[in-house]
Every structure is written in structure tokens, then in C-alpha cells.
Amino acid sequence: MSEQEAGEQVTMAAAEQVDSGGGARRRQSKVGTVIGSPMDKTAVVAVENTVIHRLYRRRYKKTTKFYAHDPNNETRAGDQVLIVSSRPTSKTKRWRVSEILHRTEEV
């Protein structure tokens, strides 16, 4: 077997490993709190991370906002939700609400 054939087999094996048929890839998921729903079928989810400062070695919280697709408008502000990555739904939406983990009490 020549080096070129061996290289092609390695490339094909890597391609099969990346996409193994039915798209059974593991999706990114994050847990966050809904801070609002400004548009129809959209929820803004704030995800909080604890980060260590590079120089001072102190911990601080960093909050990132994600726009998530909520097809049935089920979420309300304050709900804790699980979001998973998906194909782009709009200019800013790259996530969708998978499930509501904890509901807030209505007043």
C-alpha cells in the first residue's frame, strides 16, 4: 500500500467518525435563566459562568446572553431552562429551548 492510499484511508476514516450516518452527534447544551421574551417564539437566556482572572487569580461571574427558539412561547422570565445548539433559525438565534427545568411562581 502506498503512502497516498494510506492517507486516503485515514481521511475517509476521519470523515466517517465525524458524521456517523444519521447525524448522531452530541449537541452542546447549557443551563440558564430566561430574562425575557422580546419577540414571538424567542427567549433570551442568560448563562452564568465562573471564570478565574488570568493575572489576579480571583474568581468572577461572567454572564452571556443567548437567543433561543421557543416554538410554543412556554417560557416566562425567571424560568430555568436547558438550551441546546441547533442550526441557525434567524440572524441571532442559534439555540433552542429543550426543556424547562424549574418554573417561577406566578404572583
DRENDO-1510 file (C-alpha; in Angstrom, 1 decimal, always signed):
<recs>
REC; n; res; u; v; w
REC; 1; MET; +0.0; +0.0; +0.0 .
REC; 2; SER; +1.5; +3.3; -1.0 .
REC; 3; GLU; +1.5; +6.4; +1.3 .
REC; 4; GLN; -1.1; +8.1; -0.8 .
REC; 5; GLU; -3.6; +5.2; -0.4 .
REC; 6; ALA; -2.9; +5.1; +3.3 .
REC; 7; GLY; -3.5; +8.8; +3.6 .
REC; 8; GLU; -6.8; +8.5; +1.7 .
REC; 9; GLN; -8.0; +5.7; +4.0 .
REC; 10; VAL; -7.1; +7.8; +7.1 .
REC; 11; THR; -9.1; +10.7; +5.6 .
REC; 12; MET; -12.1; +8.5; +4.9 .
REC; 13; ALA; -12.0; +7.0; +8.4 .
REC; 14; ALA; -11.9; +10.5; +9.9 .
REC; 15; ALA; -14.9; +11.6; +7.8 .
REC; 16; GLU; -16.9; +8.6; +8.9 .
REC; 17; GLN; -16.0; +9.4; +12.5 .
REC; 18; VAL; -17.2; +13.0; +12.2 .
REC; 19; ASP; -20.6; +12.1; +10.6 .
REC; 20; SER; -21.6; +8.6; +11.5 .
REC; 21; GLY; -24.7; +8.2; +9.4 .
REC; 22; GLY; -27.9; +9.6; +11.0 .
REC; 23; GLY; -26.4; +12.7; +12.4 .
REC; 24; ALA; -26.0; +11.2; +15.9 .
REC; 25; ARG; -23.7; +14.0; +17.0 .
REC; 26; ARG; -23.7; +15.2; +20.6 .
REC; 27; ARG; -25.1; +18.8; +20.8 .
REC; 28; GLN; -23.8; +21.5; +23.1 .
REC; 29; SER; -26.2; +22.2; +26.0 .
REC; 30; LYS; -26.3; +24.9; +28.6 .
REC; 31; VAL; -28.5; +25.7; +31.6 .
REC; 32; GLY; -29.6; +29.2; +32.1 .
REC; 33; THR; -32.3; +31.6; +33.3 .
REC; 34; VAL; -34.8; +33.3; +31.0 .
REC; 35; ILE; -34.5; +37.0; +31.3 .
REC; 36; GLY; -37.2; +37.9; +28.8 .
REC; 37; SER; -39.0; +37.1; +25.6 .
REC; 38; PRO; -38.9; +40.2; +23.4 .
REC; 39; MET; -40.2; +38.6; +20.3 .
REC; 40; ASP; -42.6; +35.9; +19.3 .
REC; 41; LYS; -41.1; +32.3; +19.7 .
REC; 42; THR; -37.9; +33.7; +21.2 .
REC; 43; ALA; -36.5; +33.5; +24.7 .
REC; 44; VAL; -33.4; +35.4; +25.9 .
REC; 45; VAL; -31.4; +33.1; +28.2 .
REC; 46; ALA; -28.6; +34.3; +30.5 .
REC; 47; VAL; -26.0; +31.7; +31.2 .
REC; 48; GLU; -23.6; +32.4; +34.1 .
REC; 49; ASN; -20.0; +31.1; +34.2 .
REC; 50; THR; -17.4; +31.4; +36.9 .
REC; 51; VAL; -14.1; +32.5; +35.4 .
REC; 52; ILE; -10.7; +32.8; +37.0 .
REC; 53; HIS; -8.8; +36.1; +36.3 .
REC; 54; ARG; -5.5; +35.3; +34.5 .
REC; 55; LEU; -3.4; +37.8; +36.4 .
REC; 56; TYR; -5.1; +38.2; +39.8 .
REC; 57; ARG; -6.4; +34.6; +40.2 .
REC; 58; ARG; -9.7; +35.8; +41.5 .
REC; 59; ARG; -13.0; +34.3; +40.6 .
REC; 60; TYR; -15.7; +36.4; +39.0 .
REC; 61; LYS; -19.0; +35.6; +37.3 .
REC; 62; LYS; -19.4; +36.2; +33.6 .
REC; 63; THR; -22.9; +36.3; +32.1 .
REC; 64; THR; -23.6; +35.5; +28.5 .
REC; 65; LYS; -27.0; +36.1; +26.7 .
REC; 66; PHE; -28.2; +33.5; +24.2 .
REC; 67; TYR; -31.3; +33.9; +21.9 .
REC; 68; ALA; -33.2; +30.6; +21.9 .
REC; 69; HIS; -36.1; +29.3; +19.8 .
REC; 70; ASP; -39.2; +28.7; +21.9 .
REC; 71; PRO; -41.8; +27.5; +19.4 .
REC; 72; ASN; -44.8; +27.4; +21.8 .
REC; 73; ASN; -43.9; +30.5; +23.9 .
REC; 74; GLU; -43.9; +28.4; +27.0 .
REC; 75; THR; -41.1; +30.2; +28.9 .
REC; 76; ARG; -41.5; +33.2; +31.2 .
REC; 77; ALA; -38.9; +35.5; +32.8 .
REC; 78; GLY; -37.2; +33.7; +35.7 .
REC; 79; ASP; -37.6; +30.2; +34.4 .
REC; 80; GLN; -34.6; +27.9; +34.5 .
REC; 81; VAL; -34.2; +26.2; +31.1 .
REC; 82; LEU; -32.0; +23.8; +29.2 .
REC; 83; ILE; -30.9; +25.0; +25.8 .
REC; 84; VAL; -29.2; +23.0; +23.1 .
REC; 85; SER; -27.4; +24.2; +20.0 .
REC; 86; SER; -29.2; +24.0; +16.6 .
REC; 87; ARG; -28.9; +25.2; +13.1 .
REC; 88; PRO; -29.4; +29.0; +12.7 .
REC; 89; THR; -33.1; +29.9; +13.0 .
REC; 90; SER; -32.6; +33.6; +12.4 .
REC; 91; LYS; -29.8; +36.2; +12.4 .
REC; 92; THR; -29.2; +35.8; +16.1 .
REC; 93; LYS; -30.9; +32.5; +17.1 .
REC; 94; ARG; -28.5; +29.5; +17.2 .
REC; 95; TRP; -30.1; +27.7; +20.2 .
REC; 96; ARG; -33.5; +26.2; +21.1 .
REC; 97; VAL; -35.2; +25.6; +24.4 .
REC; 98; SER; -35.1; +21.8; +25.1 .
REC; 99; GLU; -36.9; +21.7; +28.4 .
REC; 100; ILE; -38.0; +23.9; +31.3 .
REC; 101; LEU; -36.2; +22.7; +34.4 .
REC; 102; HIS; -37.8; +25.0; +37.0 .
REC; 103; ARG; -40.7; +27.3; +36.7 .
REC; 104; THR; -41.1; +30.6; +38.6 .
REC; 105; GLU; -44.1; +31.1; +40.8 .
REC; 106; GLU; -46.8; +33.4; +39.4 .
REC; 107; VAL; -47.8; +36.3; +41.6 .
</recs>
